[in-house]
Amino acid sequence: MSARSTVVLRHVNVDLALHQLRAGEGRALLLLHGLGERTPDEVPRHLAAWPGPVWGLDLTGHGASTSSAGGGYTAEVLMADADHALAHLGEATVLGRGLGAYVALLIAGARPRSVVGAILTDGPGLAGGGPSPHSPSALRPVRSSDGDAPTTPDPYALAELSQDVRPADYATAFVRQAQQFSGLETPIAVAGVVRPPWLSAVADEHGVASVTLPEALRLFADATPTPAP
C-alpha cells in the first residue's frame, strides 16, 4: 500500500498537487515528471538511496493538478509551479525527467539559493520544439512515470509544450545564474544519454557534471552550499 500523501497548493488559478512519497529528515528531493506524465505512486527504486524526504509535483495540466484554461503552457509557467512547491518545501534538490529536466534547470537558475543541485535526466519532452520555432519535435503517447497505463494530461499541454522553443544560449544563462549564486561548485548534474541542442550546450558549461544518476544523488546529498555574501 502506498504511503503517499498530497498537499494541494493554490497557484494563481491552478491547484497544484504536491505529493509526499516518503517522509524523512534533512533536505528534500523534489521530482519533476516528463511531458504527459505524473508523479509516481511511490519512490522509484533507483532513487531509494536518497537519504531525506522525497516529494513529487504534478505540473499544471498533469496528474492531479488542474489545467490552465485555454492553454498558455510554457516552460516558464511550469517553472513557476516548481517555485511554488519550493516555497512550501524550503531548500530542496530537484530531479527532473524529460520536460521536468528543463524546468529543473530553469528553477535552479531562478532560485539558486533554494535549489541545492538540479539533476537532469532523460524522459518525454526533453527536446521540446528545438532551438527555433521551425523545428518542432513529434510527440508520441507516453506512460506515467511509474510505468502504469497512459495518463490523460491536458491536450493543450501536450501540444504547446512539445513545441516549446529552447535556444541554447537561453538555457546556458540559467546555468550561469546557478553557478554564480548557488554557493555550489557544481550546481547542475546531467545524468542522461539524450542530448538535444540545449542540453549539449548546458553540459559544456562550467559547473555542470555529466555523471550517472547514483553519482548525482550522492553529489547533492552531501552538498553544503557556501553562505550567501
C-alpha positions, 0 to 999 in steps of 0.5 A, spaced: 500 500 500 502 506 498 504 511 503 503 517 499 500 523 501 498 530 497 498 537 499 494 541 494 497 548 493 493 554 490 497 557 484 494 563 481 488 559 478 491 552 478 491 547 484 497 544 484 498 537 487 504 536 491 505 529 493 509 526 499 512 519 497 516 518 503 517 522 509 524 523 512 529 528 515 534 533 512 533 536 505 528 534 500 528 531 493 523 534 489 521 530 482 519 533 476 515 528 471 516 528 463 511 531 458 504 527 459 506 524 465 505 524 473 508 523 479 509 516 481 505 512 486 511 511 490 519 512 490 522 509 484 527 504 486 533 507 483 532 513 487 531 509 494 538 511 496 536 518 497 537 519 504 531 525 506 524 526 504 522 525 497 516 529 494 513 529 487 509 535 483 504 534 478 505 540 473 499 544 471 495 540 466 498 533 469 496 528 474 492 531 479 493 538 478 488 542 474 489 545 467 490 552 465 484 554 461 485 555 454 492 553 454 498 558 455 503 552 457 510 554 457 516 552 460 516 558 464 509 557 467 511 550 469 517 553 472 513 557 476 509 551 479 516 548 481 517 555 485 511 554 488 512 547 491 519 550 493 516 555 497 512 550 501 518 545 501 524 550 503 531 548 500 530 542 496 534 538 490 530 537 484 530 531 479 527 532 473 525 527 467 524 529 460 520 536 460 521 536 468 529 536 466 528 543 463 524 546 468 529 543 473 534 547 470 530 553 469 528 553 477 535 552 479 537 558 475 531 562 478 532 560 485 539 558 486 539 559 493 533 554 494 535 549 489 541 545 492 543 541 485 538 540 479 539 533 476 537 532 469 535 526 466 532 523 460 524 522 459 518 525 454 519 532 452 526 533 453 527 536 446 521 540 446 520 544 439 528 545 438 532 551 438 527 555 433 520 555 432 521 551 425 523 545 428 518 542 432 519 535 435 513 529 434 510 527 440 508 520 441 503 517 447 507 516 453 506 512 460 506 515 467 512 515 470 511 509 474 510 505 468 502 504 469 497 505 463 497 512 459 495 518 463 490 523 460 494 530 461 491 536 458 491 536 450 493 543 450 499 541 454 501 536 450 501 540 444 504 547 446 509 544 450 512 539 445 513 545 441 516 549 446 522 553 443 529 552 447 535 556 444 541 554 447 544 560 449 537 561 453 538 555 457 546 556 458 544 563 462 540 559 467 546 555 468 550 561 469 545 564 474 546 557 478 553 557 478 554 564 480 549 564 486 548 557 488 554 557 493 555 550 489 561 548 485 557 544 481 550 546 481 547 542 475 548 534 474 546 531 467 545 524 468 542 522 461 544 519 454 539 524 450 542 530 448 538 535 444 541 542 442 540 545 449 542 540 453 549 539 449 550 546 450 548 546 458 553 540 459 559 544 456 558 549 461 562 550 467 559 547 473 555 542 470 557 534 471 555 529 466 555 523 471 550 517 472 544 518 476 547 514 483 553 519 482 548 525 482 544 523 488 550 522 492 553 529 489 547 533 492 546 529 498 552 531 501 552 538 498 553 544 503 552 550 499 557 556 501 553 562 505 550 567 501 555 574 501 
